[in-house]
């Protein structure tokens, strides 16, 4: 018998067709919390300390293969072709682990809520074959675990179960661990003499018992082992993910008057003392320091917000936005790849793209950083304490010096030196009485048209 101590490897099954998703995007690449379900499974394997991770993909999904290759490399890919069941899928990874001697855990690319902490007990459950089970609220079609204490005597599929077995609520998650050598020896004995003509991974339990190898079960929460096979289940997984994230942030001291309306990404960071108003969405890469305020209907992705800064309402921070301490981005302002210094403000109706805004600078309503010439992006720099008047266009590359001012309605195409005032707009003229004469003429025409129509 083999101890569970020693090196670990993971085999992640991701070769399913996913036809029930009814989507051109492969099932395991659908996101939960802004991250592909498959990446959640890889994250869990890495957090477990698995020194080897092999993902089994199908020949029908080149997108999945490319995704795995980009993250883990080609050596971490095994192909199941054709698909002949879960046991057959695991065997597809055998050659990739031919030189591995340690414990192997089998997980799934469509189980996004399963974390390392949920899987870890399977490694401490002794020797032989170990599976992760769960207590089901509605066991339905799940395979049942026949237990004697923590010893697993059998896994019985629902369609083959007696009424007594169907009454059991201990169910099989599909997650299994065993020594690599034992696992592949047992898989070689699995037969496909069943209605589907497939090789079932669950047959390993019975084969191990025949050999006298111990078979045990550990348990995780039902939500943690939830598999996603349809758009409805994807939405359910997202809701469960968000619930946990909200609870974690509330417990950490984040104020949310309506937490059920706030949507987090898998890597969102929010410091204690921050207030998040209703209907805020965080995309991946958002980092919010303690004591910030995120107001309603704002969207933040790939951005950093310092302590005391305020965002929104109705603001959008795109990747590269970096708000300094006490900075403010107000309603209907979009910021992309711009660092705003301490106390800088863009209170409303502005687009700031590719540049830098110095401390205590003020960006007036309707200001646009004209950063794109149709081919390349260019930077705009606004110096410390500068004042940009409303409805101004700063045509990059351009620099506004410290303490400089830009008059409202200006189109700035050249650098403005520190302390200067720049005006770039047409001169206003007045034609005395012209408007009154025009309106009188038009009223007369309108009256004449009505008279003809009558």
N, C-alpha and C positions, 0 to 999 in steps of 0.2 A: 504494500500500500504506500501511497505517496503523500507526503505532507503538503499542506496548502501554503507553506512558507516558500519564499524564493521569488524569482522573477515572474512578472505578469505580462500577459498579452491579451488583446481584445480582438474578437472577430465581430464586425458590425455588418449585419445583413441589410443590404440596400438594393436588392435586385428585383423587387416587386414591380409589377406593371403599373399599379396604381390607377386602374381603369375607372374606379368609382369616383376618383377626384374630378373626372371629366375636364381635364386641363392639359394644355400643351406643355406645361411645366412639370417635370418629373415629381412624383409625390414627395420624395425625401428632400427636395429642394424648396418646398413651400416653407415660408418663414413662420416662426412663432417668436414673438418678441423681437421681430426684425432680424432674426437669424435663422438660416436654413435648419430644418429639423435634423438633418444629417450632422451639421456642425454641433448641435447640442449633444448628440450621441458621441461624437469625437471628443468634445470637451470633457464629458463624463469619464471616458476611457483614459484620457490624459491625466485627469485629476485623481484617478485611481492609482496612478503610478505605472501604468502599462508601458513597458519599454517598446513594445511592438503593437501596432494597430493595423489591422488588415480590414479593408472594406470590400465586401463582395457586391459587385455590380452586375447588372444585366447587359447583354450585348445590345439590347434595344435602347439603351440610355447613354449615348455618348456624352450628354451634358453632365450626368452624374460622374462618369469617369473623369471628365475634365476638371470637375470641381474637386474631386479627391486628389487628383494629380497635382493640382495647384497648391493644395494645403499640405498634403503628406508626401507626395512624390509617387512615381509610377510603381515603385517597389512595394507600395502598400495597397495595391489593387489586385483583386482576384476576380475573375469573370465566371459567372455561372451561365452556361449556355449548352443545352437548353435548360429552362427552369423545371426542376424535377423535385421540388419540395425543400423544406428547411434543412433536412439532414444532408441532402445533396449540395445545398448552398454552403454549408459549413465545410464540407469536404473540398469544395473549390478553393478554400484557403489553405489546404494542407501543405501544398508545395511552398507557399510563402512563409510557412512556419516550420519547414523541414529541419532547420538547425536550432529550433527553439526548444528549450527544456525548462518548463515551468508551468504555471497555472494559466489556463485560457478561460476567459469569460466571453459568452456570446450575448450580444445585445442587438438592438434593431434601430435602423435609421429613421423609422417613423414613430418613435417613442420619445418625444422631445422633452418630457417633463422628468425623465428618470435622471437622477443625479448620482454622483459618486457615493454620497452618504447612503443612498438607498441600496446600492450594489455592494458596498464594502462588507456587510455581514456575510455574504456568500463565501468570502475568502476565509472567514473565521469559523466556518461551520464544520470544520474537520477535514476528512479525506474523502476520496471517491468523487461521486457526482453530486452536485448541489444545485438546486433550482431556487429561483425567487418566486414566491407565491403571493397572493393577496386575498383578502376577504372581500368578496363581491357583494355589493348591495343587491344586484340582480344577476345571478350567475349565468342565466341564459345559456348561450352556446359555448361558454368557456369550458376548456378541459378541467376536470376536477382532480384535486390532489387527494389521494388516499393515504392518510397519515397514521402513524403509530407513534405518538409523541412528536418529536421532530424528525423521526425517520420517515422517509418517503417510500411507501410500498408500491405505488403505481400512479401513473397519470392516465385517466380515463377520459376519452373524448365524449362530449355530451351526447352525440348521436348513438354512441355505443353503451351508454350508461343505464343502469337499472334505476327505478324510481328512488331507491334508497341513496344511490350515489348522486343522483340529480338533486337531492335535497341538501347536499353539502354546499357550503359557501366558500370553502378554500379552493382557489382556482390557480391555474398555471399562467404566469406572465410570459413564459417563453425564454426568459433569461436563465442561463445555465452556466455553471463553471465546473471545470475538471482539469486534471493534469493533461498536458498536451498529448503525451503518448497514449494514455488511457482513452482519451476522447476519440482520437482518430482510429484506434484499434476497434472501439465499439461501433463507430460509424461504418467501418468496413463490413460489419456484420448486419447492418440494417438492411431489410428487404423492402421491396415495393409491392408486396402482394396485398394490396388494398384497393378499395373502389376507385381511388384517384390514380393509382399507379405511381405514387410519389414516395420518396424516402423521408420519413418523419423523424425529426430530431428527438421527439419525445420517446421514441423506442429505445433510446440510449439508457433510460432509467431501468427498464425491464432487463436489458442485456447486462447492465452492471450488476444487478441483483443476482442474476444467474451465476455470475462469476464470484459472488461473495463480496463485491465491493459495496461499501456503505453508500447509501443514497439518502440525502437529507434535504429539508426545505427551510428557507428563511423567508421572512415576510416583509413586504413593503406596502405602503398605502396604495389604495386602488387608483387614485388620481395620478400617482407617480408613474405607474406602469401603463397608463392609457395609451393605446395605439391609435393612430390617425389613418383612416381609410377613406374619408369623404370630406367634402367641404364643411358639412355640419360638424363633424368631429374636429376638424381643424379650428373652427370657430370656438368650439368647446374647450379645446386645449389652450387657445389664446386667452379665453376668459379665466381659466384656472391659473395660467401663468401670471396674468395681470393681478389676480386676487392675491397671490403670494407676494408679488413685488410691492403692492400697495401696503400690505400688512407689515412687511419688512421696513418700509420707509416710515410708516407711522410709528412703529416701535423704536425707530432710530431718532425720533424727534422732529420729523418733517410734518409741517402743518398742511392739511388738505381738508378744507371744508366739505368737499364732495369727492372723496377719493374714487368712487365708482366711475367718475367721468374722466379721470386722468389715465393716460396710456403711456406705459414705460417700454423701453427697449431692454434687451438682455443685459446691456452693459451700462445702463444709465447710472450715474453717480450723483447723489444729492446729499448735501451736508445738513446736519442738524440745524434747526432754527430757520430753515428756508420755508417760505410759504408758497404753495402751489395752488392757484385758484382753479375753479372748475374749467373743464374742457381744454386741457393742455395735452399736447402730444409730444413725446420725446422719441426721436428716431435714434439710431445707433450713434454712439460717440458723444453723447451729451454729458458734460461734467459741470455740476452746479455746486458752488462753494457754500459753506454755511452762511446763513443770514441773507441770502438773495431773495428776491420776490419775483415769481413768474405769474403774470396775470392772465386772465382768461383768454381762451381761443388762440394761444400762441403755439408755434411749432418750432422745436429746437432739435437740430441734428448736427453732429460733428462739431459742436460748439462748446466754448468754455465761458462760464459766467462767474465772476468773482463776487466776494462777499459785499453785501450792500448794493449790488447792482439790481436794476429793475428791468424786466422785459414785458412788453405788451401793455394793454391787451391787443390782440390781433397782430402780433409781431411774428416774424419768421427769421430765425437764425439758421443759416446754412453752414456747411462745413468750412472751417477756418475762421468763423466768427469768434472773437475773443474779447469779451467785455471786461474792462478793468474795474477796480473797486469803485462802487458808487456810480458807475456809468448807467445811462438810461437809453433804452431803445423803446420807443412808444408805439402807439397804434399805427398799423399799416406801414411799418418800416421793415424792410428786408435787408439783411446784412450777410454778405458772403465773403469769406477770406479777408476780413478787415479786423485789425486790432484797434480797439477803442480804449484810450487811456483813462486814467482815474478821473471820474467826474465828467467825462465827455457825454454829450447828449445829442440824440437825434429823436426828437419827441413825436414826430408824426409824418407820414406820407413821404417816405424817402427810400431810395435804393442806394446802398453803399456796397460796392463790389470791388475787391482787389485793391487793398491799400491800407492806410493807417490814419487814425484820427487821434491827435494828441490830447493830453490831459486838459480838461475843462473847455475843450472846443465845443462849439455849438453848430449843429447842422440844421438849417431851417427847413420848414415844410416844403415838400415838392422837390427837394434837391436830388439830383441824380449823379452818381459817379459813372460817366460814360466810359466803361472799361474795355469794350470790345469793338474792334474795327472791322469785324467780319472774318478775320483770319487769326488774330492774336489778342491775348488779354494784356492790358497795361495797368499800371498802378497809379493811384491817386494818394497824395500825402497831404494831410491837413495838420498844420502845426499846432503846438500847445496854445490854448487860449484864442485860437482863431474863431472868426464868426462868419458863417456862410449864410447869406440871406436866402429867403424863401424863393422857390421856383428857379434855382440856379442849376446849371449843367456844367460839371467839371469834366472836361474832355481829356482823358488820360492819354499819354503820361503827363501829369501836371502836379505841381507842388504849390500849396498855399502856406506861406511862411507863418511862423509863430506870431500871434497877435494881429495878424492881417484880417482884413474884412473884404467880403465879396458882396456887392450890392445885389439886392433882390432882382430876379429875372435875368441875371447875367449868364452868358455862355463863355466860360473861361477856357482858353486854349493855350495860354502861356503861363509860366510860373509867376506867382505873386510874391514879392519880397516881404520879409517880416515887417510888420507895422504899416504896410501899405493898404490903401483902399483900391479895389479893382472894380471897375464898372464896364460892362460889355453888353450894351443894349441900345436899341434904336432911340433916337432923341424924340421926346414927346412934343407934338405940335397940336394946336387948337384952331379950329375954323369956327369963328363966331357965328352962332345962330344956325349952323348947318343942320344939326340934328332936328331942331324945331321945324325948319322948312321941309326937310325930308319926310318927317312924320305927317305933316299937314298934306303933302302931296299924295302920300300913300293912302291916307284916310279917304281922300277925295276919289281916288281910283277905285277903292274898295266899295264906296257908296255907289259909284256909277255902275259897277258890275252888278250889284244887288238890284239896282233899278231896272237894268236890262232883263235880268232873270225874272223879275216880277211881271 
